[in-house]
Amino acid sequence: MVELNETNYLALSVLLREAIGTADYFNGSVELEIAIPEPETTQTPETATLRLTTTLIVYRHLETLPEGATRRRIIHVVPIWWELSSVTDEGAVPNDFSFGELKPFLIDND
C-alpha cells in the first residue's frame, strides 16, 4: 500500500493549484512521482506514480489588497468526483489518499 504523507499532499496541491489556475471549475488530472520508503533496508526506495483525476468546484473571494490590486483567493473546494491511482513497477497498488487531507492545502488562508 502507498501511504501518503504531508509532503505528498503538499506536492499534489501545488500541481493541482497550478492546473486550476484562476478557474472556478476544474476537470482534469495531475501526476506526481514519489519514493516509497522501504522500512529498515538500504535498498533504493521503490517509486510510485500518483495520478489524481478530479472534478472540482472552486469557490473564491475577491479581495482588494492595500495597494489597490485585487486577487481571487480560494476559500472552498468541493470535489464532485475524484480518484487517486498509484502505480509501481509491479502495477496498480492501493493507497490511503483522502481528499479531506488534501483540501486544506488548496485553501488560501492568508
ChimeraX attribute file (.defattr): number of C-alpha atoms within 10 A of each C-alpha:
attribute: neighborCount
match mode: 1-to-1
recipient: residues
	/A:1	10
	/A:2	20
	/A:3	11
	/A:4	16
	/A:5	11
	/A:6	11
	/A:7	10
	/A:8	17
	/A:9	19
	/A:10	17
	/A:11	16
	/A:12	22
	/A:13	19
	/A:14	14
	/A:15	15
	/A:16	21
	/A:17	17
	/A:18	11
	/A:19	15
	/A:20	16
	/A:21	10
	/A:22	15
	/A:23	13
	/A:24	13
	/A:25	14
	/A:26	19
	/A:27	14
	/A:28	13
	/A:29	16
	/A:30	18
	/A:31	17
	/A:32	14
	/A:33	16
	/A:34	19
	/A:35	13
	/A:36	16
	/A:37	14
	/A:38	11
	/A:39	8
	/A:40	6
	/A:41	8
	/A:42	7
	/A:43	9
	/A:44	10
	/A:45	13
	/A:46	12
	/A:47	16
	/A:48	21
	/A:49	16
	/A:50	21
	/A:51	17
	/A:52	19
	/A:53	17
	/A:54	17
	/A:55	16
	/A:56	18
	/A:57	15
	/A:58	20
	/A:59	16
	/A:60	18
	/A:61	12
	/A:62	11
	/A:63	12
	/A:64	11
	/A:65	9
	/A:66	7
	/A:67	6
	/A:68	7
	/A:69	8
	/A:70	11
	/A:71	12
	/A:72	14
	/A:73	17
	/A:74	18
	/A:75	15
	/A:76	16
	/A:77	17
	/A:78	13
	/A:79	15
	/A:80	11
	/A:81	10
	/A:82	16
	/A:83	14
	/A:84	18
	/A:85	18
	/A:86	24
	/A:87	17
	/A:88	16
	/A:89	10
	/A:90	7
	/A:91	8
	/A:92	13
	/A:93	13
	/A:94	12
	/A:95	15
	/A:96	11
	/A:97	19
	/A:98	13
	/A:99	13
	/A:100	9
	/A:101	13
	/A:102	17
	/A:103	16
	/A:104	16
	/A:105	18
	/A:106	19
	/A:107	18
	/A:108	13
	/A:109	9
	/A:110	4
